Amino acid sequence: MKTLIISFSALFILISSAFAQTDTVQANLLKDIPAWMAEYQVPCVGVGVIENGKIKWAKNFGDLQAGYPAPKNTLFNIASQTKPVTAMLTLKLVEMGKWDLDEPLAHYWVDPDIAGDPYLMKLTTRFVLSHQTGFPNWRSDNGGTKLRFRFEPGTASGYSGEGFEYLRRALEAKFHQSLAMLMDSLLFKPLGMKDTYYWSENLDTTRFAMWHDGQGKRYATSIQTPVNAADDLITSIADYCTLGIYAMKLANEGSPLYAEMIKPQRRTKPGNASGLGWGLVDGLPGGEYALQHGGSDIGVRTMAVFLPGSKSGVVVMTNADNGEFICDRIIKRALPYGEQVLATMNKSATSHERIVIAGQLIESYVGTYEQSNGKLVKVEAAGNALKVSGDGVPTVVVLPESANKFFMEGYDVQLQFPDINSMIVFEGGKQVLKVNRK
């Protein structure tokens, strides 16, 4: 009996210690987040922490915009974090026997731009959800308005919002309902996600976190956004935590369908892979792995990481271009293996070493550049480096690694100047932005 008493005592001490550590993390976050917001000029930050499959705590900090404190049920535009939501809906339809992961989407919808393309019948839902469609992120990336394949579907990786929009059109054509209606009836209502929807005239704008630039100034961007499978869903911290808990539950139940969701469909770099709708980070201690996805748009930076093994997770939403840096700090602090997850995600596939280049070369790149949508990017000298800021761009310093190539320390982000009149931005080894000198 003495041994049993000691065992119970030891267990009590372990549990008490775990709760104490959690409370300490929470106390430190409550103290540090406002300081980080001031440092990076981010007006509003929402945070949700999940432990043992339940929301441990959720809180919104700061202001929706100047003079409007963020309420408990603050609404955020989550940009590309919409994609996992579309994926969870689609997998639900597959689970119900109403949709097929590997059926050609052309059976339900064909974009006129690719109607005669030999790759058309190879385009499937699986390749959309795992970013293997062969489409660019957006058709405008092709330098025009037409959609076309860059590679054969299923043979390579290429992050694509166009792929998700293609899936939306196919779903809507088959079910004769909008994506918004399908999501609401099959996902949001059953899960009790009362604050998740697309923009409508009924949106409670008194709860909406307005967008801000890298200097903390509000953008004049309209919040009237269309229904999009890849972008612009509106939700709250609590609702997205609910989605994450649901995804972890399905991952742990081990059904063949949701085993596909968490299976690496294509490896993108060591430790990173594309699942179905989620990015995967594996190789964590004890066989743990992470489901992750972020959102990035003008005045929007969000991130969610869920660890199915421990049923823990963290969701962070911000309303400013510099919000990514706060997301990273919170994830490192709040989540077991958070630092390792981010290091794996942000590690470049190639090494980058800082060098010193001529001052006149630095000066030759200084100026204002214009994106295809009219948004501006400003490049300034910062010693023997460059400072980049602008519409939808975080304020960062990039370091030279050659006469015309620069890199961001700690992130898989590089800049290249093909000539003094243009600049290309790469993330994860892929071109994500090209701008020309204004």
DALIN-V151752 format. One record per helix or strand of 2 or more residues. SS is the DSSP state (h for helix, s for strand). FROM is the first residue (numbers start at 1). LEN is the number of residues. If there is no record, write none. Layout:
SS&FROM&LEN, SS&FROM&LEN
This chain:
h&2&39, s&44&8, s&54&12, s&68&2, s&75&3, h&79&17, h&105&3, h&112&3, h&120&3, h&125&5, h&139&4, h&161&15, h&179&13, h&205&3, s&234&2, h&237&17, h&256&6, s&266&4, s&272&3, s&279&3, h&285&3, s&290&8, s&300&8, s&312&7, h&323&12, h&338&9, h&359&7, s&367&4, s&376&6, s&385&6, s&393&8, s&405&3, s&413&7, s&422&6, s&430&8
